[in-house]
Amino acid sequence: MEFLPKDVLEGLRAAQKRAASKSTRLRVLAGGAAWPVLRRFKGGFALDADQVTHLRGYVDLYDGQTHIATCLIVASEITGGELICNVKRETAVCDRAPLDFAADEPELAGYLTKA
């Protein structure tokens, strides 16, 4: 891509960012603000550096309207127009409290009145 003019390259990168942010449902919520996740990888995720320049601490990760995880961002750096966030810990969100005992019998998921 080094043979393309600079303005064409910048337009191409901007179009790629728009397409990536539209195609993903993942977003990060921190301090009342939300940003779309451009890509996710083992140990972190990437955000658009034009929208956020620094992010650190606890954040919430959403898939659409579903809260899927809380993450602890320990480092972030801008590389190639992306804010690369390195995550130390990612904890999945559960819809109920964990049990502190082993169940003797499995719980019934439903009850059929007629077979």
Residue pairs with C-beta under 8 A, 6 or more apart in sequence:
1 9
1 12
4 12
13 81
17 38
17 48
17 50
17 81
20 36
20 38
20 39
21 36
21 38
21 48
24 36
24 37
24 38
24 39
25 63
25 64
26 36
26 37
26 40
26 45
26 61
26 62
26 63
27 34
27 35
27 36
27 37
27 61
27 62
28 34
28 35
28 37
28 45
28 47
28 55
28 59
28 60
28 61
28 62
28 71
28 85
29 59
29 60
29 61
29 62
30 55
30 57
30 58
30 59
30 60
33 52
34 62
35 47
35 48
35 51
35 52
36 47
36 48
37 45
37 46
37 47
37 61
38 45
38 46
38 47
38 48
38 82
39 45
39 46
40 46
43 86
43 87
44 73
44 84
44 85
44 86
44 87
45 61
45 85
45 87
46 82
46 83
46 84
46 85
47 55
47 82
47 83
47 85
48 81
48 82
48 83
49 78
49 81
49 82
49 83
50 81
52 83
53 78
53 83
54 76
54 83
55 73
55 76
55 83
55 85
56 73
56 74
56 75
56 76
57 72
57 73
58 70
58 71
58 72
58 73
59 70
59 71
59 73
60 67
60 69
60 70
60 71
61 67
61 68
61 69
61 70
61 71
61 90
62 68
67 93
68 92
68 93
69 90
69 91
69 92
69 93
70 90
70 91
70 93
71 85
71 87
71 89
71 90
71 91
72 87
72 88
72 89
72 90
73 85
73 86
73 87
73 88
74 86
74 87
74 88
75 85
75 86
76 83
76 84
76 85
76 86
77 83
77 84
78 84
